Amino acid sequence: MLRALYSSAAGMESQQVNLDVIANNLANVNTTGFKKSKIEFQDLLYQTTRSAGADQGGGNQLPTGLQVGHGSHAVSTSKVFTTGELSKTDERLDVAINGDGFFEVQMPDGTRAYTRDGALKTSSDGRIITSDGLPLQGGFQAVPPGTTSITIAPTGEVTYSGPNGQTNFRVQLVRFVNPAGLEGIGRNLYRETQASGTPELGNPGENGYGEMAQGYLEMSNVKVVEEMVKLIMAQRAYEVNSKAVQAADEMLQQGNNLKR
């Protein structure tokens, strides 16, 4: 019965982590470019009292064994990088990635990070930056003074138009072999890890890279109804594990109250 207490407690801890992941997904339902997380569980070690296939003498073998588990635990959370719904804003520097790819930004310490948040801005010196002031890489050039219009094609060609003529260049996106292995560092940013692989630069709309959509923002890919269903399931799993704890406690109490 003590084993039942610990196994049920492990199950309750697992569902608490599950609830934390679901709550974070729901909290970011309106976060631009947010990617929902999914959690995965594994069962814990088993205590084997009788092994399947053990020799019982006379050429007989046990067809099945006797194993009792010790509960479950959470082993991983990974991001689901499906494309979220595109919301039309008509802002000239709002750019959504429709498909695979990330924008590359430079962090204050000189390292690189990656984001799907395309709510871009211009700094006082004309550089294209994120809402946190991080400059974009991948070929983005500063906006010249006096620029009257900015055009971004789906394939990454950018045109600045102004009284002094036009400036044309092409920007690139970054992708990873295993984007689920990226490390989320907050502020809609991800960092490269050994699990994600090295970043690969490529042109939008070519070789599997997503296209760029000017005047749109990619919304979160969290589906509220789906998360609410997961929330109910996590709550019920937590409740049933707590019932097992209560049942084991009552059985121990009955054992303690036995009299000759």
Secondary structure, DSSP 8 states (H G I E B T S, - for coil): -HHHHHHHHHHHHHHHHHHHHHHHHHHTTTSTT---EEEEEEE--EEEEE-TT-EEETTEE-SS-EEEE--EEEEEEEE------EEE---TTBEEEESB-BEEEE-TTS-EEEE---B-EE-TTS-EE-TT--BB-TT-----TT--EEEE-TTSEEEEEETTEEEEEE--EEE-S-GGG-EEEETTEEE--TTT---EEE-TTSTTB-EEEETEEE-----HHHHHHHHHHHHHHHHHHHHHHHHHHHHHHHHHT---
